[in-house]
């Protein structure tokens, strides 16, 4: 058996240098291998969310996405168009920082007149079993927003005098969801609708 | 080394030296990711991959690493494999990545992995180190699946996502939340101790 390498300044720095360079080389290689697949997975996730929150569209909303201003921040906005190029749905990637833990992002789909078509939770860190019921695959709670127009319907939770029944034991998450939807609606009314000429 | 010895290297991680239930290592991922059996299994398998790979590399180059810098060297090796798992999982199993994403980078600081590199791989040959990594990794996976399974059954009334219809409502929420993780873990550790004691007497 070979004897163990002695710990001298030279041997220690050399060994660390070699290990670090080898692993960064390996990681660069793996990164280049997986980069396309990761981009594709992210894009797929977004397309999936978009098809759920808008009527069937014939364009590629992701490639035509643009940013809109909202309360000193900006949101991603996607337009769904029918075969004639008419805008039939608007998806806005909105967020709230009033959530129970961290902030969460919601994709809100609106009809051109401002009525909510569908909403879907994208990313969140809400409590499993409680706040995560806002997710579509956990419960159909978030369907309550569909068909409501925030200008005539109050989309706050019932505890705040609105029309949305909060999730049991997760009022903060429900409030935050309403906040996110409202933010998307406001941004649409102020920034998108005037420019669409509808 | 005889064959019975090889077998014991592989199997000691299942019960006798189970990383979670007996040595109480790797508590953070064990408690954090086990809200369901599937999550536990994903985390366990990811950890096992890192464990086997880092054990192989460490045992291959153990004589080239000067003693004083062995810990940083091991950490760099482990971190490399963790990042590989992180990237590949994100690329090819996005649904699992969504559930575990936050905890994957934390495998780097899982003391099970560094512990096996330091305590086993740096003193043994490659084959034994692979067996050790596999055994410890399987034991870790087993522990996470049991813990995740118990919490899923009691907390959501389902197992591996299949509804068992044993509760009228949603199940006992506390088991999905953090306190339930500790309660379930405590009972499982007690049972493991009981079984291990019986084996020692026999």
Contacts between the chains, C-beta under 8 A, distances in Angstrom:
chain1	res1	chain2	res2	distance
A	1	B	63	7.4
A	2	B	63	4.7
A	3	B	63	7.2
A	4	B	62	8.0
A	4	B	63	5.5
A	4	B	66	7.8
A	4	B	67	7.0
A	5	B	63	6.5
A	5	B	64	5.6
A	5	B	65	6.5
A	5	B	66	4.8
A	6	B	66	6.4
A	7	B	66	3.9
A	7	B	67	5.3
A	7	B	68	4.0
A	7	B	69	7.2
A	8	B	66	7.4
A	11	B	66	5.1
A	12	B	66	5.0
A	12	B	68	6.0
A	12	B	69	4.6
A	15	B	64	6.4
A	15	B	65	5.7
A	15	B	66	6.0
A	15	B	69	6.2
A	15	B	73	6.5
A	16	B	69	5.6
A	16	B	72	6.4
A	16	B	73	6.5
A	16	B	76	7.7
A	19	B	73	5.3
A	19	B	76	5.3
A	19	B	77	6.8
A	20	B	76	5.9
A	23	B	76	5.6
A	23	B	77	6.9
A	23	B	79	7.5
A	23	B	80	3.8
A	26	B	80	6.1
A	26	B	84	7.6
A	27	B	80	6.1
A	27	B	83	5.6
A	27	B	84	7.2
A	30	B	83	7.5
A	30	B	84	5.1
A	30	B	87	5.6
A	30	B	88	7.3
A	31	B	87	6.2
A	34	B	87	4.5
A	34	B	88	5.9
A	34	B	90	7.1
A	34	B	91	3.9
A	34	B	92	7.9
A	37	B	91	3.5
A	37	B	92	6.3
A	38	B	87	7.1
A	38	B	90	5.1
A	38	B	91	4.6
A	41	B	90	6.8
A	41	B	91	6.2
A	41	B	92	8.0
A	41	B	94	4.3
A	42	B	94	8.0
A	44	B	94	7.7
A	45	B	94	6.6
A	127	B	177	6.7
A	128	B	35	4.9
A	128	B	176	5.0
A	128	B	177	7.4
A	129	B	35	7.9
A	129	B	155	6.5
A	129	B	156	6.9
A	129	B	170	7.0
A	129	B	173	5.1
A	129	B	176	4.0
A	129	B	177	6.9
A	130	B	173	7.0
